[in-house]
C-alpha cells in the first residue's frame, strides 16, 4: 500500500479534474492545481488538513504523537522523550529539563531486565535427593533475554477490535478521488477529513470502520472505493505486580493479552505462581489465568485482551512436585488443588517411548517412614492426589540390557571373505555360521590378524580407560613438578603446561573395543565356536608380508619377510639398533592379533610373525615425571599404541 505525503518538491500542473459535488457547487473548483502525490487540495485525503476542530484548514503536518510527552518503551518499560526533540534537534537546542529526560531515556534503554530467578528451596531439595538440578516448568520460556513479547504494531487486527483514542489508520481511495492519508483518532474519539468533517471512530469495530468512513465520504463524493488499514495501535499502561520477576508498570500494545504482559515482566519469580495470574480491572477481579494452559496446552481461552490501567497480580506459587525419569520433560511442576498424580504426569508429557506406562515410583517427603520409593500403579494414579514435595519417577524399560540369548545379532563382515556384508542372524549364532553366510575366507586371508570389534567390550574399555585417566590425573596433581631445584619458574610452568596437554590428549583417545582371539599364527580358519553379539564387526586382513621397527632406532622401517623368520633382535639390528636415547628395557612387540609381548617375556629372543610391530621407546629422565609423561604420550599418539603407552607410563 503506497502512502502519498507532501514534501518539499516542485508542484507540477498535470491537468484539470472535475469534482462532482452532491452538495453545494460553490465549494468546488472546476480545475485544481494537482500536487505530485496526486491528492487534490481540499479532498478528504488532503495530507495538509489538520485534525483540529477549531481550525480544520490550518496548513500544518499532524504530529507523530498526540502527546508531547508520549511515553516510549524499552522492552515494555516506560521511557520518555523531549516534546520538541525532532530529526533536526541537537542537545544544544534542548532545555535542561529536556536534556535530563533524554539522559533518563538513554539510561532506561541501556537497563536490562533482571537475571533469571534464583532457584527456590524446593529446587535445592530436589537436587539433594536426585543429584541434579531441575528447573521449574515454564522458566525458560518466560526469561526475557532481550526478547520482545509485546504484540507488534503490524500485528493482524481482528475484526472485533474496538478502535480507540490514539489508534492510527491509513485511508486509501481510488476512483474520483485517488490517494491515501494517515489519520489518528483524537482525544474526542474522532478523525477529521477535509470537505467531509469529523468522523467518529472510537468504539467502532475495526470490521465496520471501512463502511463508516465510506458513508461519511459518500455525503460529498461518489464513484470511489475506500480501503482502510491500521497503521499503529495505541499504547496502554498496565501494572504487573506480586511475585513477578520484574514487577512494574509497562506500556504495551492495545492488542496485548495477559500472557504478553507477564512475559514482558520476565515471568513469575522463583516464589511466583505459574498457575494463577489474576486480572484486576476497576478494582475487581476479572479473570484468573493459568499459564500452564497456554504453555502446555496452547489454550488462550482466558488470555484476555488488556485495557488501559489494568492490574495483573501474580500470587505466591502453590505446592510443587518434581517429575523425573523417562518422561517427555523432566521439571518441577506446580499443582492446583485436587490435581492427581496422573494429571502431573500428563503435564510432564507422560512417559516417553522408553518409559514404563503401567507404573511409576513416588517419593513422598511427608510419609512417616521417611523418603522411600512407593510403587504407584497407573490405575491408582488417577485417584491419588498430588501433594507438595512429591517426587515422581518414571523408570525406563526400553534401555534395559537384555540377556544375550534374547538379542538378535547384526554382524558386519568385511575384508578377505567372498561375500562381505551385514548379516542379521538369531541370538547365540556362532562365528562359523556367519562365516559360512559370508562365503568363507579367500586364499589371501590372514586369520591370525583378524580384528573382532565388540560394542560391549568398547564400553568396558572406555570405563576402565577413564578410570585410569582419573588415577593418572591424581598422580600428576600430587607429584612434584621436578626434583631439580635448579629449574626456573618458567621451566616449571612449561613442565606443568606440557603435563596438562598430555592429559588432554589422553582424554581425547577412545578405546577401539578390539577382542584379542586365541588364534595360532598358522591358522587357516577362524574360531567357529565364538558366539557373536549384536553390532560385532569382523575384519579379516590379507596376509601380512612385513615386520615394522619403529621408535628410537637409527632407521625406522618396515622389512619384508623372506625365508625363515628371524628373531626380534635381528630386525632391530637391521634398523641400525637402538639409539643412545632408547629405553632398551621396555622394548615391546605388538602382534597382528593385538597381543603385546614385552622384553620381560622374552620379546628380543622371540621369532617375528607376519604383521609384527617392534617398538623401541625413548628413555626419559626418571627424576622428571612430567618429562617422561610428555615423551611417552608423544610416541603413543604418533604410533597409536595405546596399550603400550599405559604399560610404559606405570613403569
C-alpha positions as CSV (number, residue, x, y, z in Angstrom):
1,X,0.0,0.0,0.0
2,X,1.5,3.3,-1.1
3,X,1.1,6.4,1.2
4,X,1.4,9.7,-0.6
5,X,2.7,12.6,1.6
6,X,3.5,16.2,1.0
7,X,7.2,17.1,0.7
8,X,9.5,20.0,-0.4
9,X,9.2,19.1,-4.1
10,X,8.2,21.1,-7.2
11,X,4.5,21.2,-8.0
12,X,3.5,20.0,-11.4
13,X,0.5,21.2,-13.3
14,X,-0.8,17.9,-14.7
15,X,-4.3,18.8,-15.7
16,X,-7.8,19.7,-14.5
17,X,-10.0,17.3,-12.6
18,X,-13.8,18.0,-12.2
19,X,-15.3,17.0,-8.9
20,X,-18.9,16.1,-8.8
21,X,-20.3,17.6,-5.7
22,X,-23.6,16.3,-4.3
23,X,-23.9,19.4,-2.0
24,X,-23.5,23.0,-3.0
25,X,-21.4,23.6,-6.1
26,X,-19.9,26.8,-4.8
27,X,-17.3,24.9,-2.8
28,X,-16.0,23.0,-5.9
29,X,-13.5,24.5,-8.4
30,X,-13.6,23.3,-12.0
31,X,-9.8,22.9,-12.1
32,X,-7.4,22.2,-9.3
33,X,-3.6,22.5,-9.1
34,X,-2.5,18.9,-8.5
35,X,0.5,18.2,-6.2
36,X,3.0,15.4,-7.1
37,X,1.3,13.0,-4.7
38,X,-1.9,13.2,-6.9
39,X,-4.2,14.3,-4.0
40,X,-6.4,17.3,-4.7
41,X,-6.2,20.1,-2.2
42,X,-9.4,20.1,-0.2
43,X,-10.2,16.5,-0.8
44,X,-10.8,14.1,2.2
45,X,-7.3,12.7,1.6
46,X,-5.5,16.1,1.7
47,X,-2.5,15.5,4.0
48,X,-2.2,19.2,4.8
49,X,-5.6,19.1,6.5
50,X,-5.2,19.3,10.3
51,X,-7.3,17.3,12.7
52,X,-8.2,20.3,14.7
53,X,-11.9,21.1,15.1
54,X,-11.1,24.8,15.9
55,X,-9.0,25.3,12.7
56,X,-9.6,22.4,10.3
57,X,-8.0,24.2,7.4
58,X,-4.7,25.0,9.1
59,X,-1.7,24.0,6.9
60,X,0.3,22.1,9.4
61,X,1.5,18.5,9.5
62,X,-0.2,16.3,12.0
63,X,2.1,15.4,14.9
64,X,3.5,11.9,15.1
65,X,2.3,11.8,18.7
66,X,-0.8,13.3,20.2
67,X,1.1,13.9,23.4
68,X,4.4,15.8,23.5
69,X,5.4,13.7,26.5
70,X,4.2,10.4,25.0
71,X,5.8,7.5,26.7
72,X,8.2,5.4,24.7
73,X,9.0,1.8,25.6
74,X,12.2,-0.1,26.1
75,X,11.3,-3.8,26.2
76,X,7.9,-2.7,27.5
77,X,9.2,-0.3,30.2
78,X,8.2,3.3,30.1
79,X,10.7,5.9,29.0
80,X,10.1,9.5,27.8
81,X,11.3,11.7,25.0
82,X,11.5,15.5,24.9
83,X,8.4,17.0,23.4
84,X,10.4,19.2,20.9
85,X,13.1,16.6,20.0
86,X,12.8,16.1,16.3
87,X,15.0,14.9,13.4
88,X,16.9,18.2,13.4
89,X,17.2,18.7,17.1
90,X,20.5,18.7,18.9
91,X,21.4,18.6,22.6
92,X,22.4,22.3,22.5
93,X,18.8,23.2,21.4
94,X,17.3,21.3,24.4
95,X,16.2,22.8,27.6
96,X,17.8,21.4,30.8
97,X,14.6,19.6,31.6
98,X,14.6,18.0,28.1
99,X,18.2,17.0,28.4
100,X,17.5,15.3,31.7
101,X,14.7,13.4,30.1
102,X,16.8,12.4,27.2
103,X,19.6,11.1,29.5
104,X,17.0,9.2,31.5
105,X,15.7,7.7,28.2
106,X,19.2,6.5,27.3
107,X,19.7,5.1,30.8
108,X,16.4,3.2,30.7
109,X,17.2,1.8,27.2
110,X,20.5,0.5,28.4
111,X,19.0,-1.0,31.5
112,X,18.3,-4.7,31.0
113,X,15.8,-6.9,32.8
114,X,16.8,-8.7,35.9
115,X,18.6,-12.0,35.7
116,X,16.6,-15.2,35.8
117,X,15.1,-16.0,39.2
118,X,17.3,-17.9,41.6
119,X,16.4,-21.5,42.4
120,X,13.9,-21.9,45.2
121,X,14.2,-24.0,48.3
122,X,12.2,-26.9,46.7
123,X,14.6,-26.9,43.7
124,X,17.6,-27.2,46.1
125,X,15.8,-30.0,47.9
126,X,15.2,-31.9,44.7
127,X,18.8,-31.6,43.7
128,X,19.9,-33.0,47.1
129,X,17.6,-36.0,46.5
130,X,18.2,-36.9,42.9
131,X,21.7,-35.4,42.5
132,X,21.0,-33.0,39.6
133,X,19.3,-29.6,39.2
134,X,15.8,-29.4,37.8
135,X,14.2,-26.2,36.6
136,X,10.7,-25.0,37.1
137,X,8.5,-25.7,34.2
138,X,8.0,-22.6,32.1
139,X,11.0,-20.8,33.4
140,X,13.0,-21.0,30.1
141,X,10.0,-19.6,28.1
142,X,9.4,-16.6,30.3
143,X,13.0,-15.4,30.6
144,X,13.3,-12.0,29.0
145,X,16.7,-12.5,27.3
146,X,16.0,-9.2,25.4
147,X,13.1,-10.8,23.7
148,X,10.0,-8.7,23.0
149,X,6.8,-10.5,23.9
150,X,4.6,-7.5,23.1
151,X,2.3,-7.6,20.1
152,X,4.0,-5.7,17.3
153,X,2.3,-2.7,15.7
154,X,2.0,-4.6,12.5
155,X,0.0,-7.5,14.0
156,X,-3.1,-8.5,12.3
157,X,-6.0,-6.6,13.8
158,X,-9.1,-8.8,14.3
159,X,-12.5,-7.5,13.0
160,X,-13.9,-7.4,16.6
161,X,-11.2,-5.0,17.8
162,X,-12.7,-1.7,19.0
163,X,-11.0,1.3,17.7
164,X,-9.9,3.8,20.4
165,X,-8.1,7.0,21.1
166,X,-4.5,7.0,19.8
167,X,-5.1,4.4,17.1
168,X,-3.8,5.5,13.6
169,X,-5.3,4.3,10.4
170,X,-4.4,4.7,6.7
171,X,-7.4,5.6,4.4
172,X,-6.9,4.8,0.7
173,X,-9.3,6.0,-2.0
174,X,-9.4,5.1,-5.7
175,X,-11.8,6.4,-8.3
176,X,-12.9,10.0,-8.5
177,X,-10.6,10.8,-5.5
178,X,-7.2,9.0,-5.6
179,X,-4.6,8.7,-2.9
180,X,-4.1,7.8,0.8
181,X,-3.7,9.6,4.1
182,X,-3.0,8.7,7.7
183,X,-5.2,9.8,10.5
184,X,-5.1,9.3,14.2
185,X,-8.2,9.1,16.4
186,X,-8.1,12.2,18.6
187,X,-8.9,12.6,22.3
188,X,-12.6,13.1,21.4
189,X,-12.7,9.8,19.5
190,X,-12.8,11.4,16.0
191,X,-10.8,11.8,12.9
192,X,-11.0,14.8,10.6
193,X,-11.4,14.5,6.8
194,X,-11.3,17.6,4.6
195,X,-14.6,18.6,3.0
196,X,-16.2,15.8,5.0
197,X,-15.7,16.8,8.6
198,X,-15.4,14.8,11.8
199,X,-15.9,11.1,11.7
200,X,-16.3,9.3,15.0
201,X,-14.4,6.0,15.2
202,X,-13.8,5.4,18.9
203,X,-15.7,2.3,19.9
204,X,-16.3,1.2,16.3
205,X,-15.4,-2.4,15.4
206,X,-12.4,-2.5,13.0
207,X,-14.5,-4.6,10.7
208,X,-17.0,-1.7,10.4
209,X,-14.5,1.1,10.0
210,X,-14.4,0.9,6.2
211,X,-18.2,1.3,5.9
212,X,-18.2,4.0,8.5
213,X,-15.7,6.1,6.6
214,X,-17.3,5.3,3.2
215,X,-20.6,6.6,4.4
216,X,-19.1,9.8,5.6
217,X,-17.2,10.5,2.3
218,X,-20.3,9.5,0.4
219,X,-22.0,12.6,1.6
220,X,-19.7,14.7,-0.6
221,X,-18.4,12.4,-3.3
222,X,-19.3,9.4,-5.4
223,X,-17.6,6.8,-7.7
224,X,-14.9,5.9,-5.3
225,X,-13.6,2.9,-3.4
226,X,-12.3,3.0,0.2
227,X,-9.7,0.8,1.9
228,X,-8.7,1.1,5.5
229,X,-5.7,-0.4,7.3
230,X,-4.4,0.1,10.8
231,X,-1.0,1.8,10.8
232,X,-0.4,2.0,14.6
233,X,-2.2,0.9,17.7
234,X,-2.3,3.0,20.8
235,X,-0.2,2.1,23.8
236,X,-1.8,1.3,27.1
237,X,-0.3,1.2,30.5
238,X,-0.7,-1.9,32.7
239,X,0.8,-2.9,36.0
240,X,2.3,-6.3,36.7
241,X,2.6,-6.8,40.5
242,X,3.1,-9.5,43.0
243,X,5.7,-12.2,42.6
244,X,6.9,-11.2,39.1
245,X,10.5,-11.4,38.1
246,X,10.4,-7.7,37.0
247,X,7.3,-6.1,38.6
248,X,6.3,-2.6,37.5
249,X,4.4,-0.5,35.0
250,X,4.6,-1.5,31.3
251,X,3.4,0.2,28.2
252,X,2.0,-2.5,25.9
253,X,0.1,-2.7,22.6
254,X,-3.6,-2.4,22.8
255,X,-3.9,-5.9,21.4
256,X,-1.7,-7.3,24.2
257,X,-3.0,-10.0,26.5
258,X,-2.3,-11.2,30.0
259,X,0.4,-13.5,28.7
260,X,2.1,-10.7,26.7
261,X,2.4,-8.5,29.8
262,X,3.5,-11.3,32.1
263,X,6.2,-12.4,29.7
264,X,7.4,-8.8,29.4
265,X,7.8,-8.8,33.1
266,X,10.1,-11.8,33.0
267,X,7.5,-14.3,34.1
268,X,6.9,-15.3,37.7
269,X,9.8,-15.1,40.2
270,X,11.1,-18.1,42.0
271,X,8.3,-17.7,44.5
272,X,5.6,-16.8,42.0
273,X,2.8,-18.9,40.6
274,X,2.5,-20.1,37.0
275,X,-1.0,-21.5,37.7
276,X,-2.6,-18.2,38.6
277,X,-2.4,-14.7,37.2
278,X,-5.2,-12.5,38.4
279,X,-6.5,-9.7,36.2
280,X,-8.0,-6.7,38.1
281,X,-10.0,-4.0,36.3
282,X,-11.5,-1.1,38.1
283,X,-10.7,-2.7,41.5
284,X,-12.5,-6.0,40.7
285,X,-11.0,-9.4,39.8
286,X,-12.0,-10.2,36.2
287,X,-10.1,-13.4,35.2
288,X,-7.7,-15.9,36.9
289,X,-5.4,-17.1,34.1
290,X,-3.4,-20.4,34.2
291,X,-0.2,-20.0,32.3
292,X,0.1,-23.8,32.0
293,X,-3.0,-23.7,29.8
294,X,-1.1,-21.6,27.3
295,X,2.4,-23.1,27.7
296,X,1.5,-26.7,27.7
297,X,-1.9,-26.9,26.0
298,X,-1.8,-23.9,23.7
299,X,-5.1,-22.7,25.0
300,X,-5.8,-18.9,25.2
301,X,-9.4,-19.1,26.3
302,X,-8.9,-17.0,29.3
303,X,-6.0,-14.9,28.0
304,X,-7.9,-11.7,28.0
305,X,-7.0,-8.6,26.0
306,X,-5.8,-5.9,28.3
307,X,-7.2,-2.4,28.8
308,X,-5.6,0.8,30.0
309,X,-4.7,0.8,33.7
310,X,-5.3,-3.0,34.2
311,X,-3.5,-4.6,37.1
312,X,-2.0,-8.1,36.8
313,X,-1.2,-9.8,40.1
314,X,0.9,-12.9,40.4
315,X,0.3,-14.6,43.7
316,X,2.7,-16.9,45.6
317,X,3.5,-20.2,44.0
318,X,1.3,-23.2,45.1
319,X,2.5,-26.6,46.0
320,X,5.2,-28.1,43.7
321,X,6.2,-31.6,42.7
322,X,9.1,-32.9,40.7
323,X,8.7,-35.4,37.8
324,X,11.8,-37.2,36.7
325,X,13.0,-40.2,34.8
326,X,11.7,-41.4,31.4
327,X,9.2,-38.6,30.8
328,X,8.9,-36.1,27.9
329,X,10.1,-33.2,30.1
330,X,11.7,-33.5,33.5
331,X,10.9,-30.5,35.6
332,X,9.4,-29.1,38.7
333,X,5.6,-28.5,38.3
334,X,3.1,-26.5,40.3
335,X,-0.1,-28.2,41.3
336,X,-3.6,-26.9,41.9
337,X,-6.0,-28.2,44.5
338,X,-7.4,-31.5,43.6
339,X,-5.0,-32.5,40.8
340,X,-3.9,-36.1,40.8
341,X,-0.5,-37.7,40.2
342,X,-1.7,-38.8,36.7
343,X,-2.5,-35.2,35.9
344,X,1.0,-34.2,36.9
345,X,2.4,-36.9,34.6
346,X,0.2,-35.6,31.8
347,X,1.6,-32.0,32.3
348,X,5.1,-33.5,32.1
349,X,4.1,-35.1,28.7
350,X,3.7,-38.6,30.1
351,X,6.2,-41.4,29.8
352,X,8.5,-41.2,26.7
353,X,9.0,-44.1,24.3
354,X,11.3,-45.9,26.8
355,X,9.3,-45.2,30.0
356,X,7.1,-47.7,31.8
357,X,3.5,-46.8,31.3
358,X,1.8,-49.1,33.9
359,X,3.6,-47.9,37.0
360,X,5.9,-45.3,38.5
361,X,7.5,-44.6,41.8
362,X,6.6,-42.0,44.3
363,X,8.9,-40.4,46.8
364,X,6.8,-38.5,49.4
365,X,8.6,-36.4,52.0
366,X,5.6,-36.3,54.2
367,X,5.5,-40.1,54.8
368,X,6.0,-41.2,58.3
369,X,8.6,-43.8,57.3
370,X,10.8,-41.3,55.6
371,X,11.6,-40.6,51.9
372,X,11.4,-44.0,50.3
373,X,10.0,-45.2,47.0
374,X,6.5,-46.4,46.8
375,X,5.1,-48.1,43.7
376,X,2.0,-46.5,42.2
377,X,0.1,-48.4,39.5
378,X,-1.4,-46.5,36.6
379,X,-5.0,-47.2,37.7
380,X,-4.3,-45.9,41.2
381,X,-2.6,-42.7,39.9
382,X,-5.9,-41.2,38.8
383,X,-7.3,-41.3,42.4
384,X,-4.0,-40.4,44.2
385,X,-3.8,-36.7,44.9
386,X,-0.5,-34.9,44.3
387,X,1.0,-33.5,47.4
388,X,3.5,-30.7,47.6
389,X,7.1,-32.1,47.9
390,X,6.3,-35.3,45.9
391,X,9.0,-36.7,43.5
392,X,7.5,-38.8,40.8
393,X,9.9,-41.1,38.9
394,X,9.1,-43.0,35.8
395,X,11.6,-45.8,35.1
396,X,12.9,-46.9,31.7
397,X,12.2,-50.2,30.3
398,X,13.4,-49.8,26.7
399,X,17.0,-49.1,27.8
400,X,17.3,-52.3,29.8
401,X,20.1,-54.5,28.7
402,X,18.5,-57.8,27.6
403,X,20.2,-61.2,28.1
404,X,22.5,-62.2,25.2
405,X,20.2,-65.2,24.5
406,X,17.4,-62.8,23.6
407,X,19.4,-60.4,21.5
408,X,19.1,-60.6,17.7
409,X,22.5,-60.2,16.1
410,X,23.6,-57.8,13.3
411,X,27.2,-58.6,12.3
412,X,29.4,-56.7,9.8
413,X,31.9,-58.9,8.0
414,X,34.5,-57.3,5.7
415,X,37.9,-57.9,4.3
416,X,39.1,-61.2,2.9
417,X,35.8,-63.0,2.6
418,X,34.0,-63.9,-0.5
419,X,30.8,-62.1,0.4
420,X,31.4,-59.1,2.6
421,X,28.3,-57.6,4.1
422,X,26.0,-57.1,7.1
423,X,24.3,-60.3,8.3
424,X,21.3,-60.5,10.6
425,X,21.2,-63.7,12.5
426,X,19.5,-65.2,15.5
427,X,20.8,-64.9,19.1
428,X,23.6,-67.3,20.1
429,X,24.8,-67.7,16.5
430,X,28.4,-68.9,16.3
431,X,31.1,-67.3,14.1
432,X,31.2,-70.4,11.9
433,X,27.6,-69.8,10.8
434,X,28.3,-66.1,9.9
435,X,31.5,-67.0,8.0
436,X,29.5,-69.6,6.0
437,X,27.0,-66.9,5.1
438,X,29.9,-64.7,4.1
439,X,31.1,-67.4,1.6
440,X,34.2,-68.3,3.7
441,X,37.8,-66.9,3.6
442,X,39.7,-66.0,0.4
443,X,43.0,-67.5,-0.4
444,X,44.8,-64.4,0.8
445,X,43.1,-64.2,4.2
446,X,45.2,-63.9,7.3
447,X,43.0,-65.3,10.2
448,X,45.8,-64.6,12.8
449,X,45.4,-60.8,12.1
450,X,41.6,-60.8,12.3
451,X,40.2,-57.8,14.2
452,X,37.0,-58.5,16.1
453,X,35.5,-55.2,17.5
454,X,32.7,-55.6,20.0
455,X,30.5,-52.8,21.3
456,X,30.1,-54.2,24.8
457,X,33.9,-54.6,25.1
458,X,34.3,-51.0,23.9
459,X,32.1,-49.8,26.7
460,X,34.0,-51.8,29.3
461,X,37.3,-50.5,27.9
462,X,36.0,-46.9,28.0
463,X,35.1,-47.2,31.7
464,X,38.4,-48.7,32.6
465,X,40.3,-46.2,30.5
466,X,38.5,-43.2,32.0
467,X,39.2,-44.6,35.5
468,X,42.9,-44.9,34.5
469,X,42.9,-41.3,33.3
470,X,41.5,-40.2,36.6
471,X,44.2,-42.0,38.5
472,X,46.8,-40.5,36.2
473,X,45.4,-37.0,36.8
474,X,45.5,-37.6,40.6
475,X,49.2,-38.8,40.3
476,X,50.0,-35.7,38.2
477,X,48.4,-33.3,40.6
478,X,50.1,-34.9,43.6
479,X,53.6,-35.4,42.0
480,X,56.2,-32.6,42.4
481,X,56.9,-30.7,39.3
482,X,60.6,-31.7,39.4
483,X,63.2,-32.9,41.8
484,X,65.7,-30.5,40.3
485,X,65.5,-27.3,42.4
486,X,67.7,-25.5,40.0
487,X,64.9,-25.1,37.4
488,X,63.5,-21.6,36.9
489,X,59.8,-20.7,37.4
490,X,59.3,-20.6,33.6
491,X,60.7,-24.1,33.2
492,X,58.4,-25.4,35.9
493,X,55.5,-23.6,34.2
494,X,56.4,-25.2,30.9
495,X,56.5,-28.7,32.5
496,X,53.1,-28.1,34.0
497,X,51.7,-27.0,30.7
498,X,53.2,-30.0,29.0
499,X,51.6,-32.3,31.5
500,X,48.2,-30.8,31.0
501,X,48.5,-31.1,27.3
502,X,49.3,-34.8,27.7
503,X,46.2,-35.4,29.9
504,X,44.0,-33.6,27.3
505,X,45.3,-35.8,24.5
506,X,44.8,-38.9,26.6
507,X,41.2,-37.9,27.3
508,X,40.6,-37.5,23.5
509,X,41.7,-41.0,22.8
510,X,39.0,-43.7,22.6
511,X,39.4,-47.4,23.1
512,X,38.6,-49.4,19.9
513,X,36.8,-52.4,21.6
514,X,39.1,-55.0,20.0
515,X,38.8,-58.6,21.2
516,X,42.2,-60.5,21.0
517,X,41.3,-64.0,19.9
518,X,43.5,-67.0,20.6
519,X,44.3,-68.0,17.0
520,X,47.5,-69.7,16.0
521,X,49.7,-67.8,13.5
522,X,49.3,-70.7,11.0
523,X,45.5,-71.0,11.4
524,X,43.5,-71.1,8.1
525,X,40.1,-70.6,9.7
526,X,38.6,-68.5,12.4
527,X,37.5,-70.0,15.8
528,X,34.0,-71.1,14.8
529,X,32.6,-71.6,18.4
530,X,32.8,-67.9,19.3
531,X,29.3,-66.7,19.9
532,X,28.6,-63.3,18.3
533,X,26.9,-60.3,19.8
534,X,24.9,-57.5,18.2
535,X,26.9,-54.9,16.3
536,X,30.0,-57.1,16.2
537,X,32.4,-56.2,13.4
538,X,34.8,-58.7,11.9
539,X,37.7,-57.5,9.7
540,X,39.9,-60.2,8.1
541,X,43.1,-58.6,6.6
542,X,45.2,-60.1,3.8
543,X,48.3,-62.0,4.9
544,X,51.0,-59.6,6.1
545,X,54.4,-59.7,4.5
546,X,56.3,-57.2,6.5
547,X,57.7,-56.5,10.1
548,X,57.8,-52.9,11.3
549,X,60.6,-51.5,13.5
550,X,59.8,-48.0,14.9
551,X,60.7,-45.7,17.8
552,X,64.2,-44.9,19.0
553,X,66.2,-46.7,16.3
554,X,68.5,-45.3,13.7
555,X,66.5,-46.3,10.7
556,X,62.7,-47.0,11.4
557,X,61.3,-49.0,8.5
558,X,59.0,-52.0,7.5
559,X,61.1,-55.0,6.5
560,X,59.9,-57.6,4.0
561,X,59.7,-61.2,5.4
562,X,61.8,-63.5,3.4
563,X,62.7,-67.1,4.1
564,X,62.9,-68.3,7.7
565,X,61.6,-65.7,10.2
566,X,64.4,-64.1,12.2
567,X,64.4,-63.1,15.8
568,X,63.3,-59.7,17.1
569,X,66.9,-58.6,17.9
570,X,68.0,-59.3,14.4
571,X,65.4,-56.9,13.0
572,X,66.5,-54.3,15.5
573,X,70.0,-54.7,14.1
574,X,68.6,-54.3,10.5
575,X,67.1,-50.9,11.7
576,X,70.5,-49.8,13.0
577,X,69.9,-50.8,16.6
578,X,68.6,-48.8,19.4
579,X,69.8,-45.2,19.7
580,X,71.6,-43.9,22.8
581,X,68.3,-42.3,24.0
582,X,66.4,-45.6,23.6
583,X,64.9,-47.3,26.6
584,X,66.2,-50.8,26.0
585,X,64.4,-52.3,29.0
586,X,60.9,-51.5,27.7
587,X,61.1,-52.7,24.1
588,X,57.8,-54.3,23.1
589,X,56.4,-56.3,20.1
590,X,52.7,-55.8,19.1
591,X,51.4,-58.9,17.3
592,X,49.0,-58.7,14.4
593,X,46.2,-60.2,16.6
594,X,46.6,-57.3,19.1
595,X,48.7,-59.1,21.7
596,X,51.7,-57.4,23.2
597,X,55.0,-59.1,24.0
598,X,57.4,-57.3,26.3
599,X,61.1,-57.7,26.8
600,X,60.5,-59.2,30.2
601,X,58.6,-62.0,28.5
602,X,61.4,-62.7,26.0
603,X,60.5,-60.3,23.2
604,X,64.0,-60.0,21.9
605,X,64.5,-63.7,21.6
606,X,61.2,-64.4,20.0
607,X,60.9,-65.0,16.3
608,X,58.9,-62.4,14.4
609,X,55.5,-63.2,12.9
610,X,53.9,-61.5,9.9
611,X,52.5,-58.1,10.8
612,X,54.6,-57.6,13.9
613,X,55.4,-54.1,15.0
614,X,58.6,-53.7,17.1
615,X,58.6,-50.6,19.2
616,X,61.6,-49.0,21.0
617,X,60.5,-46.3,23.4
618,X,62.6,-43.2,24.3
619,X,64.4,-43.3,27.6
620,X,63.4,-40.3,29.7
621,X,64.9,-38.8,32.8
622,X,63.5,-40.7,35.7
623,X,63.7,-37.8,38.1
624,X,61.3,-35.7,35.9
625,X,57.8,-37.3,36.0
626,X,56.5,-34.6,33.7
627,X,59.2,-35.1,31.0
628,X,58.6,-38.9,31.0
629,X,54.8,-38.4,30.7
630,X,55.2,-36.0,27.8
631,X,57.6,-38.1,25.8
632,X,55.6,-41.3,26.3
633,X,52.4,-39.5,25.2
634,X,54.0,-38.1,22.1
635,X,55.3,-41.5,20.9
636,X,52.0,-43.2,21.8
637,X,49.8,-40.9,19.8
638,X,52.2,-40.9,16.8
639,X,52.0,-44.7,16.5
640,X,48.6,-45.4,18.1
641,X,49.9,-47.9,20.6
642,X,47.6,-47.0,23.4
643,X,48.1,-50.3,25.2
644,X,51.8,-50.0,25.2
645,X,51.6,-46.4,26.5
646,X,49.6,-47.4,29.5
647,X,52.0,-50.1,30.4
648,X,55.0,-47.8,30.0
649,X,53.6,-45.0,32.0
650,X,53.4,-47.2,35.0
651,X,57.0,-48.4,34.8
